[in-house]
């Protein structure tokens, strides 16, 4: 059980890092394009949650919980 908890925490950290990296990339692209920000951080998370709900791939409920925790 402890091993699974550690694996979950590591995965959660990786997801958080990926979300922030994606956000940085989008912001950089918007800056390069000289366009105003389209979405706020909360809106990005909401879009990700809706995508998970739509696709319902294995583990989707846990991914939604992780996204909500980061949000």
N, C-alpha and C positions, 0 to 999 in steps of 0.2 A: 504494500500500500504506500509506503514511504517513497519507494522508487517512482511510482506513478505520480505522486504529488510533486516530486522534484521535476519529473519530465513535463508535467503540466505547467509548472512555474517557469521552466525554461522556454516552453513554447509560448506562453503568455508574454514573456519578455521579447521574444523574437517578433511576435505579432505587433507589439507596441512599437518596436524599433522600425518595423516595416511600414507601419502606418505613418509614422513621423517622416520617414524617408520619402514616401510617396507624396505626402503633403509638401515637403520641401521642393520636390521635383516639379509638382504642379505649380507651386508659387513661382519657382524660377522660370518655368515656361510662360506663365502669365506675364512676368516681368519682361521677359525677352520680347513677347508679343505686344508689350505696352498696352495691355488690357487690364481693366480693373478686376479685382477678385470676383470670381463667380460664386463661390460657396465659402461659407465659414466652416471651421473645423467640425462643429456639431452637425452641419449638413452633410459633410463627407461621411461621418460615422452613420448617420441615418440612412444614407444611400447604401453603405456597406451592409447594414442590418437588413434592409429591404431585399437586397440581392441574395443574402443568405436565406431569408424566408422564402423567396421565390424558388431558388434552386434546390433547397433541402437536401444537400449532399450529406453523407454520413458525418456526424459531429456538428451539424449546423447549429443546434441549440447551444452547445458549449461555446462555439465561435461567437454567437450573438452575445452571450453573457460576457465573454472576454472583451468584445468591442464596447459593450455598455460600460464595463469597468474602466476601460481606458477613457471613454467619453466623460 
